[in-house]
Amino acid sequence: MPHDLYYSPTPPKDGMLTITGPEARHISRVMRHEVGSVIGVVDGAGGEHEVELTAVRSDRVVGRVLSDTRGAREPKHRVAIAQAVLKGDHLAQVCSQTTELGVSRIIPFLSARTVGRLSPAKLDRLRAVSLAALKSSTRTVLPKIDAPVEFDRLLKLDGEFDQVLVAYEDETGTGLDKALKRAAHSVLIVVGPEGGFEPAEIEALKSVGAAPFTLGPRRLRAETAAITVAAMALGLLGDLG
């Protein structure tokens, strides 16, 4: 597959693929590809195409599909991160780096100690950051980034995953290695805000089956914790390293 990787959710038609919008401008104006150039294109849903360009304009790029693959370089397990909304640009860091690692979904949520807010414009930025990370890491699946949900809604997500885990700074007995079920195909890991969870929130999570775990004796920043648990979980499940 070529080193240059681009994104287009539009499926090929009659063996031809058309790319429009910002990606077309990037291909033509920034990277200066020409007719005959061969590029890689992913659809964000697991499909990957090797494409030979037949027409290049700033608003529309067309190419002949030379080959198709599916699911290349993607984890076999679904690891999702529910991250409390963070101040500043820290949530963008979480979205970028967990996308690179291989998470399938990022769920921002509001909790009692949440300080930051997530506007529609900031949510659009998170999705753009995740898309950039997809291309730089050569992934083929674009993680879903949900609109922010209230904490009560978070408690209703347990039925969508084989296991729900929560990183909790006051947990001392069980690490992720022991808490994570290796037979789980889908895992949701919940990470709190900068100020941590209220004890009542941990009890509410435990009441729907979430298992608390510790990340060790040192207290990590929320964004560091999210990236760390994503890497650890994917590694323990055999999808990283």
C-alpha positions as protocol buffer text, in pm:
chain_id: "A"
residue {
  index: 1
  type: MET
  ca { x: 0 y: 0 z: 0 }
}
residue {
  index: 2
  type: PRO
  ca { x: 136 y: 350 z: -84 }
}
residue {
  index: 3
  type: HIS
  ca { x: 272 y: 563 z: 199 }
}
residue {
  index: 4
  type: ASP
  ca { x: 29 y: 848 z: 127 }
}
residue {
  index: 5
  type: LEU
  ca { x: -306 y: 762 z: 288 }
}
residue {
  index: 6
  type: TYR
  ca { x: -629 y: 957 z: 244 }
}
residue {
  index: 7
  type: TYR
  ca { x: -987 y: 931 z: 365 }
}
residue {
  index: 8
  type: SER
  ca { x: -1309 y: 907 z: 168 }
}
residue {
  index: 9
  type: PRO
  ca { x: -1627 y: 741 z: 298 }
}
residue {
  index: 10
  type: THR
  ca { x: -1771 y: 725 z: -55 }
}
residue {
  index: 11
  type: PRO
  ca { x: -1756 y: 368 z: -192 }
}
residue {
  index: 12
  type: PRO
  ca { x: -1610 y: 297 z: -538 }
}
residue {
  index: 13
  type: LYS
  ca { x: -1851 y: 277 z: -830 }
}
residue {
  index: 14
  type: ASP
  ca { x: -1773 y: 64 z: -1134 }
}
residue {
  index: 15
  type: GLY
  ca { x: -1413 y: 37 z: -1020 }
}
residue {
  index: 16
  type: MET
  ca { x: -1367 y: 413 z: -986 }
}
residue {
  index: 17
  type: LEU
  ca { x: -1335 y: 620 z: -670 }
}
residue {
  index: 18
  type: THR
  ca { x: -1420 y: 989 z: -644 }
}
residue {
  index: 19
  type: ILE
  ca { x: -1282 y: 1210 z: -367 }
}
residue {
  index: 20
  type: THR
  ca { x: -1414 y: 1560 z: -300 }
}
residue {
  index: 21
  type: GLY
  ca { x: -1387 y: 1830 z: -33 }
}
residue {
  index: 22
  type: PRO
  ca { x: -1077 y: 1894 z: 180 }
}
residue {
  index: 23
  type: GLU
  ca { x: -915 y: 1563 z: 88 }
}
residue {
  index: 24
  type: ALA
  ca { x: -930 y: 1648 z: -283 }
}
residue {
  index: 25
  type: ARG
  ca { x: -766 y: 1985 z: -214 }
}
residue {
  index: 26
  type: HIS
  ca { x: -500 y: 1818 z: -1 }
}
residue {
  index: 27
  type: ILE
  ca { x: -423 y: 1560 z: -270 }
}
residue {
  index: 28
  type: SER
  ca { x: -405 y: 1814 z: -552 }
}
residue {
  index: 29
  type: ARG
  ca { x: -277 y: 2135 z: -395 }
}
residue {
  index: 30
  type: VAL
  ca { x: -74 y: 2030 z: -90 }
}
residue {
  index: 31
  type: MET
  ca { x: 70 y: 1695 z: -195 }
}
residue {
  index: 32
  type: ARG
  ca { x: 62 y: 1787 z: -565 }
}
residue {
  index: 33
  type: HIS
  ca { x: -32 y: 1443 z: -687 }
}
residue {
  index: 34
  type: GLU
  ca { x: -86 y: 1412 z: -1060 }
}
residue {
  index: 35
  type: VAL
  ca { x: -261 y: 1177 z: -1299 }
}
residue {
  index: 36
  type: GLY
  ca { x: -87 y: 841 z: -1269 }
}
residue {
  index: 37
  type: SER
  ca { x: 1 y: 879 z: -900 }
}
residue {
  index: 38
  type: VAL
  ca { x: -93 y: 583 z: -682 }
}
residue {
  index: 39
  type: ILE
  ca { x: -239 y: 660 z: -337 }
}
residue {
  index: 40
  type: GLY
  ca { x: -403 y: 470 z: -54 }
}
residue {
  index: 41
  type: VAL
  ca { x: -760 y: 556 z: 45 }
}
residue {
  index: 42
  type: VAL
  ca { x: -950 y: 430 z: 353 }
}
residue {
  index: 43
  type: ASP
  ca { x: -1324 y: 460 z: 408 }
}
residue {
  index: 44
  type: GLY
  ca { x: -1315 y: 469 z: 789 }
}
residue {
  index: 45
  type: ALA
  ca { x: -1520 y: 150 z: 810 }
}
residue {
  index: 46
  type: GLY
  ca { x: -1240 y: -98 z: 748 }
}
residue {
  index: 47
  type: GLY
  ca { x: -1210 y: -72 z: 370 }
}
residue {
  index: 48
  type: GLU
  ca { x: -880 y: 22 z: 209 }
}
residue {
  index: 49
  type: HIS
  ca { x: -818 y: 88 z: -160 }
}
residue {
  index: 50
  type: GLU
  ca { x: -508 y: 128 z: -371 }
}
residue {
  index: 51
  type: VAL
  ca { x: -601 y: 392 z: -628 }
}
residue {
  index: 52
  type: GLU
  ca { x: -434 y: 517 z: -947 }
}
residue {
  index: 53
  type: LEU
  ca { x: -539 y: 875 z: -1015 }
}
residue {
  index: 54
  type: THR
  ca { x: -704 y: 946 z: -1351 }
}
residue {
  index: 55
  type: ALA
  ca { x: -823 y: 1303 z: -1291 }
}
residue {
  index: 56
  type: VAL
  ca { x: -693 y: 1560 z: -1045 }
}
residue {
  index: 57
  type: ARG
  ca { x: -865 y: 1890 z: -965 }
}
residue {
  index: 58
  type: SER
  ca { x: -874 y: 2097 z: -648 }
}
residue {
  index: 59
  type: ASP
  ca { x: -1241 y: 2012 z: -590 }
}
residue {
  index: 60
  type: ARG
  ca { x: -1254 y: 1658 z: -730 }
}
residue {
  index: 61
  type: VAL
  ca { x: -1007 y: 1373 z: -760 }
}
residue {
  index: 62
  type: VAL
  ca { x: -1093 y: 1053 z: -947 }
}
residue {
  index: 63
  type: GLY
  ca { x: -899 y: 728 z: -953 }
}
residue {
  index: 64
  type: ARG
  ca { x: -910 y: 368 z: -1071 }
}
residue {
  index: 65
  type: VAL
  ca { x: -920 y: 113 z: -788 }
}
residue {
  index: 66
  type: LEU
  ca { x: -628 y: -126 z: -827 }
}
residue {
  index: 67
  type: SER
  ca { x: -688 y: -338 z: -517 }
}
residue {
  index: 68
  type: ASP
  ca { x: -910 y: -365 z: -210 }
}
residue {
  index: 69
  type: THR
  ca { x: -841 y: -494 z: 139 }
}
residue {
  index: 70
  type: ARG
  ca { x: -1053 y: -494 z: 455 }
}
residue {
  index: 71
  type: GLY
  ca { x: -967 y: -462 z: 822 }
}
residue {
  index: 72
  type: ALA
  ca { x: -594 y: -431 z: 770 }
}
residue {
  index: 73
  type: ARG
  ca { x: -400 y: -325 z: 1080 }
}
residue {
  index: 74
  type: GLU
  ca { x: -713 y: -312 z: 1296 }
}
residue {
  index: 75
  type: PRO
  ca { x: -747 y: -469 z: 1644 }
}
residue {
  index: 76
  type: LYS
  ca { x: -954 y: -784 z: 1678 }
}
residue {
  index: 77
  type: HIS
  ca { x: -1115 y: -648 z: 1997 }
}
residue {
  index: 78
  type: ARG
  ca { x: -1326 y: -337 z: 2048 }
}
residue {
  index: 79
  type: VAL
  ca { x: -1181 y: -116 z: 2319 }
}
residue {
  index: 80
  type: ALA
  ca { x: -1379 y: 202 z: 2387 }
}
residue {
  index: 81
  type: ILE
  ca { x: -1282 y: 488 z: 2619 }
}
residue {
  index: 82
  type: ALA
  ca { x: -1541 y: 688 z: 2814 }
}
residue {
  index: 83
  type: GLN
  ca { x: -1355 y: 1002 z: 2913 }
}
residue {
  index: 84
  type: ALA
  ca { x: -1492 y: 1281 z: 3132 }
}
residue {
  index: 85
  type: VAL
  ca { x: -1479 y: 1611 z: 2945 }
}
residue {
  index: 86
  type: LEU
  ca { x: -1147 y: 1785 z: 3016 }
}
residue {
  index: 87
  type: LYS
  ca { x: -1032 y: 2145 z: 3020 }
}
residue {
  index: 88
  type: GLY
  ca { x: -850 y: 2308 z: 2731 }
}
residue {
  index: 89
  type: ASP
  ca { x: -721 y: 2082 z: 2455 }
}
residue {
  index: 90
  type: HIS
  ca { x: -658 y: 1773 z: 2666 }
}
residue {
  index: 91
  type: LEU
  ca { x: -951 y: 1580 z: 2519 }
}
residue {
  index: 92
  type: ALA
  ca { x: -805 y: 1635 z: 2171 }
}
residue {
  index: 93
  type: GLN
  ca { x: -485 y: 1469 z: 2294 }
}
residue {
  index: 94
  type: VAL
  ca { x: -689 y: 1171 z: 2415 }
}
residue {
  index: 95
  type: CYS
  ca { x: -872 y: 1141 z: 2083 }
}
residue {
  index: 96
  type: SER
  ca { x: -554 y: 1167 z: 1877 }
}
residue {
  index: 97
  type: GLN
  ca { x: -342 y: 920 z: 2067 }
}
residue {
  index: 98
  type: THR
  ca { x: -610 y: 661 z: 2145 }
}
residue {
  index: 99
  type: THR
  ca { x: -707 y: 665 z: 1776 }
}
residue {
  index: 100
  type: GLU
  ca { x: -346 y: 584 z: 1689 }
}
residue {
  index: 101
  type: LEU
  ca { x: -345 y: 301 z: 1941 }
}
residue {
  index: 102
  type: GLY
  ca { x: -660 y: 139 z: 1800 }
}
residue {
  index: 103
  type: VAL
  ca { x: -964 y: 229 z: 2009 }
}
residue {
  index: 104
  type: SER
  ca { x: -1303 y: 185 z: 1843 }
}
residue {
  index: 105
  type: ARG
  ca { x: -1501 y: 459 z: 2018 }
}
residue {
  index: 106
  type: ILE
  ca { x: -1456 y: 760 z: 2245 }
}
residue {
  index: 107
  type: ILE
  ca { x: -1746 y: 868 z: 2468 }
}
residue {
  index: 108
  type: PRO
  ca { x: -1708 y: 1209 z: 2636 }
}
residue {
  index: 109
  type: PHE
  ca { x: -1923 y: 1243 z: 2947 }
}
residue {
  index: 110
  type: LEU
  ca { x: -2010 y: 1491 z: 3218 }
}
residue {
  index: 111
  type: SER
  ca { x: -1959 y: 1406 z: 3584 }
}
residue {
  index: 112
  type: ALA
  ca { x: -1988 y: 1586 z: 3917 }
}
residue {
  index: 113
  type: ARG
  ca { x: -1633 y: 1723 z: 3904 }
}
residue {
  index: 114
  type: THR
  ca { x: -1618 y: 1795 z: 3531 }
}
residue {
  index: 115
  type: VAL
  ca { x: -1482 y: 2144 z: 3472 }
}
residue {
  index: 116
  type: GLY
  ca { x: -1457 y: 2166 z: 3093 }
}
residue {
  index: 117
  type: ARG
  ca { x: -1743 y: 2186 z: 2845 }
}
residue {
  index: 118
  type: LEU
  ca { x: -1767 y: 2041 z: 2496 }
}
residue {
  index: 119
  type: SER
  ca { x: -1931 y: 2270 z: 2241 }
}
residue {
  index: 120
  type: PRO
  ca { x: -2039 y: 2149 z: 1894 }
}
residue {
  index: 121
  type: ALA
  ca { x: -1737 y: 2330 z: 1747 }
}
residue {
  index: 122
  type: LYS
  ca { x: -1500 y: 2151 z: 1987 }
}
residue {
  index: 123
  type: LEU
  ca { x: -1667 y: 1818 z: 1908 }
}
residue {
  index: 124
  type: ASP
  ca { x: -1605 y: 1881 z: 1537 }
}
residue {
  index: 125
  type: ARG
  ca { x: -1242 y: 1950 z: 1619 }
}
residue {
  index: 126
  type: LEU
  ca { x: -1212 y: 1623 z: 1811 }
}
residue {
  index: 127
  type: ARG
  ca { x: -1342 y: 1435 z: 1509 }
}
residue {
  index: 128
  type: ALA
  ca { x: -1099 y: 1617 z: 1280 }
}
residue {
  index: 129
  type: VAL
  ca { x: -811 y: 1535 z: 1516 }
}
residue {
  index: 130
  type: SER
  ca { x: -915 y: 1169 z: 1520 }
}
residue {
  index: 131
  type: LEU
  ca { x: -929 y: 1163 z: 1139 }
}
residue {
  index: 132
  type: ALA
  ca { x: -578 y: 1306 z: 1116 }
}
residue {
  index: 133
  type: ALA
  ca { x: -458 y: 1041 z: 1361 }
}
residue {
  index: 134
  type: LEU
  ca { x: -624 y: 768 z: 1154 }
}
residue {
  index: 135
  type: LYS
  ca { x: -430 y: 874 z: 846 }
}
residue {
  index: 136
  type: SER
  ca { x: -96 y: 918 z: 1021 }
}
residue {
  index: 137
  type: SER
  ca { x: -125 y: 577 z: 1189 }
}
residue {
  index: 138
  type: THR
  ca { x: -257 y: 407 z: 870 }
}
residue {
  index: 139
  type: ARG
  ca { x: -570 y: 277 z: 1040 }
}
residue {
  index: 140
  type: THR
  ca { x: -870 y: 178 z: 832 }
}
residue {
  index: 141
  type: VAL
  ca { x: -1147 y: 228 z: 1092 }
}
residue {
  index: 142
  type: LEU
  ca { x: -1231 y: 576 z: 1215 }
}
residue {
  index: 143
  type: PRO
  ca { x: -1332 y: 567 z: 1583 }
}
residue {
  index: 144
  type: LYS
  ca { x: -1676 y: 698 z: 1662 }
}
residue {
  index: 145
  type: ILE
  ca { x: -1661 y: 1008 z: 1884 }
}
residue {
  index: 146
  type: ASP
  ca { x: -1995 y: 1052 z: 2058 }
}
residue {
  index: 147
  type: ALA
  ca { x: -2156 y: 1379 z: 2152 }
}
residue {
  index: 148
  type: PRO
  ca { x: -2108 y: 1434 z: 2528 }
}
residue {
  index: 149
  type: VAL
  ca { x: -2348 y: 1240 z: 2751 }
}
residue {
  index: 150
  type: GLU
  ca { x: -2460 y: 1291 z: 3110 }
}
residue {
  index: 151
  type: PHE
  ca { x: -2328 y: 1053 z: 3373 }
}
residue {
  index: 152
  type: ASP
  ca { x: -2668 y: 880 z: 3404 }
}
residue {
  index: 153
  type: ARG
  ca { x: -2652 y: 789 z: 3034 }
}
residue {
  index: 154
  type: LEU
  ca { x: -2307 y: 641 z: 3088 }
}
residue {
  index: 155
  type: LEU
  ca { x: -2460 y: 396 z: 3336 }
}
residue {
  index: 156
  type: LYS
  ca { x: -2682 y: 257 z: 3060 }
}
residue {
  index: 157
  type: LEU
  ca { x: -2399 y: 162 z: 2824 }
}
residue {
  index: 158
  type: ASP
  ca { x: -2305 y: -159 z: 3004 }
}
residue {
  index: 159
  type: GLY
  ca { x: -2530 y: -368 z: 2779 }
}
residue {
  index: 160
  type: GLU
  ca { x: -2329 y: -263 z: 2473 }
}
residue {
  index: 161
  type: PHE
  ca { x: -2002 y: -415 z: 2598 }
}
residue {
  index: 162
  type: ASP
  ca { x: -1883 y: -751 z: 2729 }
}
residue {
  index: 163
  type: GLN
  ca { x: -1706 y: -574 z: 3016 }
}
residue {
  index: 164
  type: VAL
  ca { x: -1700 y: -228 z: 3172 }
}
residue {
  index: 165
  type: LEU
  ca { x: -1398 y: -115 z: 3374 }
}
residue {
  index: 166
  type: VAL
  ca { x: -1329 y: 209 z: 3558 }
}
residue {
  index: 167
  type: ALA
  ca { x: -990 y: 359 z: 3642 }
}
residue {
  index: 168
  type: TYR
  ca { x: -1019 y: 474 z: 4003 }
}
residue {
  index: 169
  type: GLU
  ca { x: -746 y: 650 z: 4198 }
}
residue {
  index: 170
  type: ASP
  ca { x: -862 y: 514 z: 4534 }
}
residue {
  index: 171
  type: GLU
  ca { x: -865 y: 150 z: 4421 }
}
residue {
  index: 172
  type: THR
  ca { x: -562 y: -29 z: 4565 }
}
residue {
  index: 173
  type: GLY
  ca { x: -611 y: -401 z: 4521 }
}
residue {
  index: 174
  type: THR
  ca { x: -672 y: -481 z: 4154 }
}
residue {
  index: 175
  type: GLY
  ca { x: -475 y: -367 z: 3852 }
}
residue {
  index: 176
  type: LEU
  ca { x: -593 y: -376 z: 3493 }
}
residue {
  index: 177
  type: ASP
  ca { x: -404 y: -699 z: 3430 }
}
residue {
  index: 178
  type: LYS
  ca { x: -628 y: -881 z: 3680 }
}
residue {
  index: 179
  type: ALA
  ca { x: -949 y: -688 z: 3612 }
}
residue {
  index: 180
  type: LEU
  ca { x: -956 y: -732 z: 3233 }
}
residue {
  index: 181
  type: LYS
  ca { x: -1130 y: -1043 z: 3107 }
}
residue {
  index: 182
  type: ARG
  ca { x: -928 y: -1185 z: 2820 }
}
residue {
  index: 183
  type: ALA
  ca { x: -1240 y: -1351 z: 2676 }
}
residue {
  index: 184
  type: ALA
  ca { x: -1412 y: -1013 z: 2637 }
}
residue {
  index: 185
  type: HIS
  ca { x: -1448 y: -908 z: 2275 }
}
residue {
  index: 186
  type: SER
  ca { x: -1564 y: -555 z: 2361 }
}
residue {
  index: 187
  type: VAL
  ca { x: -1450 y: -348 z: 2658 }
}
residue {
  index: 188
  type: LEU
  ca { x: -1550 y: -2 z: 2781 }
}
residue {
  index: 189
  type: ILE
  ca { x: -1299 y: 171 z: 3008 }
}
residue {
  index: 190
  type: VAL
  ca { x: -1420 y: 473 z: 3204 }
}
residue {
  index: 191
  type: VAL
  ca { x: -1176 y: 749 z: 3300 }
}
residue {
  index: 192
  type: GLY
  ca { x: -1279 y: 1038 z: 3524 }
}
residue {
  index: 193
  type: PRO
  ca { x: -1214 y: 1414 z: 3516 }
}
residue {
  index: 194
  type: GLU
  ca { x: -917 y: 1610 z: 3651 }
}
residue {
  index: 195
  type: GLY
  ca { x: -1064 y: 1609 z: 4002 }
}
residue {
  index: 196
  type: GLY
  ca { x: -1150 y: 1240 z: 4001 }
}
residue {
  index: 197
  type: PHE
  ca { x: -1482 y: 1068 z: 4065 }
}
residue {
  index: 198
  type: GLU
  ca { x: -1718 y: 1130 z: 4352 }
}
residue {
  index: 199
  type: PRO
  ca { x: -1748 y: 813 z: 4567 }
}
residue {
  index: 200
  type: ALA
  ca { x: -2119 y: 798 z: 4480 }
}
residue {
  index: 201
  type: GLU
  ca { x: -2031 y: 785 z: 4110 }
}
residue {
  index: 202
  type: ILE
  ca { x: -1802 y: 487 z: 4164 }
}
residue {
  index: 203
  type: GLU
  ca { x: -2078 y: 311 z: 4357 }
}
residue {
  index: 204
  type: ALA
  ca { x: -2322 y: 383 z: 4073 }
}
residue {
  index: 205
  type: LEU
  ca { x: -2078 y: 239 z: 3819 }
}
residue {
  index: 206
  type: LYS
  ca { x: -2023 y: -68 z: 4035 }
}
residue {
  index: 207
  type: SER
  ca { x: -2400 y: -116 z: 4062 }
}
residue {
  index: 208
  type: VAL
  ca { x: -2421 y: -172 z: 3684 }
}
residue {
  index: 209
  type: GLY
  ca { x: -2128 y: -414 z: 3685 }
}
residue {
  index: 210
  type: ALA
  ca { x: -1829 y: -187 z: 3624 }
}
residue {
  index: 211
  type: ALA
  ca { x: -1509 y: -314 z: 3786 }
}
residue {
  index: 212
  type: PRO
  ca { x: -1271 y: -54 z: 3937 }
}
residue {
  index: 213
  type: PHE
  ca { x: -897 y: -98 z: 3887 }
}
residue {
  index: 214
  type: THR
  ca { x: -584 y: 89 z: 3986 }
}
residue {
  index: 215
  type: LEU
  ca { x: -307 y: 230 z: 3769 }
}
residue {
  index: 216
  type: GLY
  ca { x: -56 y: 208 z: 4050 }
}
residue {
  index: 217
  type: PRO
  ca { x: 72 y: 426 z: 4333 }
}
residue {
  index: 218
  type: ARG
  ca { x: 131 y: 741 z: 4123 }
}
residue {
  index: 219
  type: ARG
  ca { x: -161 y: 968 z: 4033 }
}
residue {
  index: 220
  type: LEU
  ca { x: -181 y: 1027 z: 3659 }
}
residue {
  index: 221
  type: ARG
  ca { x: -336 y: 1321 z: 3480 }
}
residue {
  index: 222
  type: ALA
  ca { x: -673 y: 1230 z: 3330 }
}
residue {
  index: 223
  type: GLU
  ca { x: -549 y: 1244 z: 2971 }
}
residue {
  index: 224
  type: THR
  ca { x: -242 y: 1038 z: 3059 }
}
residue {
  index: 225
  type: ALA
  ca { x: -464 y: 778 z: 3228 }
}
residue {
  index: 226
  type: ALA
  ca { x: -690 y: 745 z: 2924 }
}
residue {
  index: 227
  type: ILE
  ca { x: -402 y: 693 z: 2684 }
}
residue {
  index: 228
  type: THR
  ca { x: -231 y: 453 z: 2924 }
}
residue {
  index: 229
  type: VAL
  ca { x: -536 y: 232 z: 2978 }
}
residue {
  index: 230
  type: ALA
  ca { x: -604 y: 218 z: 2605 }
}
residue {
  index: 231
  type: ALA
  ca { x: -250 y: 97 z: 2538 }
}
residue {
  index: 232
  type: MET
  ca { x: -253 y: -147 z: 2829 }
}
residue {
  index: 233
  type: ALA
  ca { x: -591 y: -299 z: 2740 }
}
residue {
  index: 234
  type: LEU
  ca { x: -505 y: -345 z: 2373 }
}
residue {
  index: 235
  type: GLY
  ca { x: -172 y: -494 z: 2472 }
}
residue {
  index: 236
  type: LEU
  ca { x: -325 y: -735 z: 2723 }
}
residue {
  index: 237
  type: LEU
  ca { x: -583 y: -845 z: 2464 }
}
residue {
  index: 238
  type: GLY
  ca { x: -306 y: -916 z: 2212 }
}
residue {
  index: 239
  type: ASP
  ca { x: -384 y: -627 z: 1977 }
}
residue {
  index: 240
  type: LEU
  ca { x: -75 y: -418 z: 2046 }
}
residue {
  index: 241
  type: GLY
  ca { x: 287 y: -518 z: 2053 }
}
